[in-house]
Amino acid sequence: MSANPHDVIAAQEQVDAARNRLFGTLAQVQDRLKPSHLAQDAIESAAHGVGSIARKGAEAVRSRPLATAGFAGMIGLIMARGWIGDIVRGRHETPDANRSSKEKARRPAKKGSAK
């Protein structure tokens, strides 16, 4: 049983074509695995994720404006709670408030007061 020379040549051409495709694919994989390309892919992915989150947030604000305003107001009140508490308790800063208690104790008594 002898092999047809045309079949051997055709098979060799197929092998060469497959080898060339494999080496081409390997070159593409090596190029994609370069650190600069990996970093660029990570940046693009992060930018896409941030954009998606921003769009979803904007849609949520548009769909529930009163709830969003209430939430923002609550955050503002929480952040200003110390200042608001001072106002409610009447702790306003005055020149006397800056003096220490020892200085207040050393103040001379007013004339006409009982000793």
TORKOL-4160 file (C-alpha; in steps of 0.2 Angstrom, whole numbers, padded with zeros to 4 digits, m for minus):
115
<pt num="1" X="0000" Y="0000" Z="0000"/>
<pt num="2" X="0009" Y="0016" Z="m0006"/>
<pt num="3" X="0004" Y="0033" Z="m0001"/>
<pt num="4" X="m0002" Y="0045" Z="m0014"/>
<pt num="5" X="0011" Y="0059" Z="m0015"/>
<pt num="6" X="m0003" Y="0072" Z="m0018"/>
<pt num="7" X="m0011" Y="0067" Z="m0001"/>
<pt num="8" X="0006" Y="0068" Z="0008"/>
<pt num="9" X="0009" Y="0086" Z="0001"/>
<pt num="10" X="m0009" Y="0091" Z="0005"/>
<pt num="11" X="m0007" Y="0084" Z="0023"/>
<pt num="12" X="0009" Y="0093" Z="0025"/>
<pt num="13" X="0001" Y="0110" Z="0019"/>
<pt num="14" X="m0013" Y="0107" Z="0032"/>
<pt num="15" X="0000" Y="0104" Z="0046"/>
<pt num="16" X="0010" Y="0120" Z="0041"/>
<pt num="17" X="m0007" Y="0130" Z="0041"/>
<pt num="18" X="m0012" Y="0123" Z="0058"/>
<pt num="19" X="0006" Y="0127" Z="0065"/>
<pt num="20" X="0005" Y="0145" Z="0058"/>
<pt num="21" X="m0012" Y="0147" Z="0066"/>
<pt num="22" X="m0006" Y="0141" Z="0083"/>
<pt num="23" X="0010" Y="0152" Z="0083"/>
<pt num="24" X="m0001" Y="0167" Z="0078"/>
<pt num="25" X="m0013" Y="0163" Z="0092"/>
<pt num="26" X="0002" Y="0161" Z="0104"/>
<pt num="27" X="0009" Y="0178" Z="0099"/>
<pt num="28" X="m0008" Y="0186" Z="0102"/>
<pt num="29" X="m0009" Y="0178" Z="0119"/>
<pt num="30" X="0008" Y="0184" Z="0123"/>
<pt num="31" X="0004" Y="0202" Z="0117"/>
<pt num="32" X="m0012" Y="0202" Z="0128"/>
<pt num="33" X="m0002" Y="0196" Z="0143"/>
<pt num="34" X="0010" Y="0211" Z="0143"/>
<pt num="35" X="0009" Y="0221" Z="0159"/>
<pt num="36" X="0005" Y="0237" Z="0150"/>
<pt num="37" X="m0010" Y="0228" Z="0141"/>
<pt num="38" X="m0016" Y="0220" Z="0157"/>
<pt num="39" X="m0015" Y="0237" Z="0166"/>
<pt num="40" X="m0025" Y="0245" Z="0152"/>
<pt num="41" X="m0038" Y="0232" Z="0153"/>
<pt num="42" X="m0040" Y="0234" Z="0171"/>
<pt num="43" X="m0042" Y="0253" Z="0169"/>
<pt num="44" X="m0055" Y="0251" Z="0156"/>
<pt num="45" X="m0065" Y="0239" Z="0167"/>
<pt num="46" X="m0064" Y="0250" Z="0182"/>
<pt num="47" X="m0070" Y="0265" Z="0171"/>
<pt num="48" X="m0084" Y="0255" Z="0164"/>
<pt num="49" X="m0089" Y="0249" Z="0182"/>
<pt num="50" X="m0089" Y="0267" Z="0189"/>
<pt num="51" X="m0099" Y="0273" Z="0174"/>
<pt num="52" X="m0112" Y="0260" Z="0177"/>
<pt num="53" X="m0113" Y="0264" Z="0195"/>
<pt num="54" X="m0115" Y="0282" Z="0192"/>
<pt num="55" X="m0129" Y="0279" Z="0179"/>
<pt num="56" X="m0138" Y="0268" Z="0192"/>
<pt num="57" X="m0136" Y="0281" Z="0205"/>
<pt num="58" X="m0143" Y="0295" Z="0194"/>
<pt num="59" X="m0158" Y="0284" Z="0189"/>
<pt num="60" X="m0162" Y="0280" Z="0207"/>
<pt num="61" X="m0161" Y="0299" Z="0212"/>
<pt num="62" X="m0173" Y="0303" Z="0197"/>
<pt num="63" X="m0185" Y="0290" Z="0202"/>
<pt num="64" X="m0186" Y="0294" Z="0221"/>
<pt num="65" X="m0181" Y="0313" Z="0223"/>
<pt num="66" X="m0190" Y="0315" Z="0240"/>
<pt num="67" X="m0182" Y="0300" Z="0247"/>
<pt num="68" X="m0165" Y="0306" Z="0241"/>
<pt num="69" X="m0168" Y="0323" Z="0248"/>
<pt num="70" X="m0173" Y="0315" Z="0265"/>
<pt num="71" X="m0157" Y="0304" Z="0265"/>
<pt num="72" X="m0146" Y="0319" Z="0261"/>
<pt num="73" X="m0154" Y="0329" Z="0275"/>
<pt num="74" X="m0151" Y="0315" Z="0287"/>
<pt num="75" X="m0133" Y="0314" Z="0283"/>
<pt num="76" X="m0132" Y="0333" Z="0285"/>
<pt num="77" X="m0140" Y="0333" Z="0302"/>
<pt num="78" X="m0129" Y="0318" Z="0308"/>
<pt num="79" X="m0113" Y="0328" Z="0302"/>
<pt num="80" X="m0119" Y="0344" Z="0311"/>
<pt num="81" X="m0126" Y="0336" Z="0327"/>
<pt num="82" X="m0113" Y="0343" Z="0338"/>
<pt num="83" X="m0116" Y="0361" Z="0332"/>
<pt num="84" X="m0135" Y="0359" Z="0333"/>
<pt num="85" X="m0134" Y="0351" Z="0350"/>
<pt num="86" X="m0124" Y="0367" Z="0356"/>
<pt num="87" X="m0137" Y="0378" Z="0349"/>
<pt num="88" X="m0151" Y="0369" Z="0357"/>
<pt num="89" X="m0143" Y="0368" Z="0374"/>
<pt num="90" X="m0139" Y="0386" Z="0373"/>
<pt num="91" X="m0120" Y="0385" Z="0374"/>
<pt num="92" X="m0115" Y="0400" Z="0365"/>
<pt num="93" X="m0097" Y="0406" Z="0366"/>
<pt num="94" X="m0095" Y="0422" Z="0376"/>
<pt num="95" X="m0079" Y="0431" Z="0382"/>
<pt num="96" X="m0083" Y="0424" Z="0400"/>
<pt num="97" X="m0084" Y="0406" Z="0393"/>
<pt num="98" X="m0066" Y="0407" Z="0387"/>
<pt num="99" X="m0059" Y="0411" Z="0405"/>
<pt num="100" X="m0054" Y="0397" Z="0416"/>
<pt num="101" X="m0064" Y="0393" Z="0432"/>
<pt num="102" X="m0049" Y="0398" Z="0443"/>
<pt num="103" X="m0049" Y="0416" Z="0435"/>
<pt num="104" X="m0068" Y="0417" Z="0439"/>
<pt num="105" X="m0065" Y="0412" Z="0457"/>
<pt num="106" X="m0052" Y="0425" Z="0459"/>
<pt num="107" X="m0063" Y="0439" Z="0453"/>
<pt num="108" X="m0066" Y="0452" Z="0467"/>
<pt num="109" X="m0084" Y="0452" Z="0475"/>
<pt num="110" X="m0095" Y="0467" Z="0470"/>
<pt num="111" X="m0097" Y="0481" Z="0482"/>
<pt num="112" X="m0112" Y="0480" Z="0493"/>
<pt num="113" X="m0113" Y="0461" Z="0493"/>
<pt num="114" X="m0114" Y="0451" Z="0509"/>
<pt num="115" X="m0097" Y="0444" Z="0515"/>
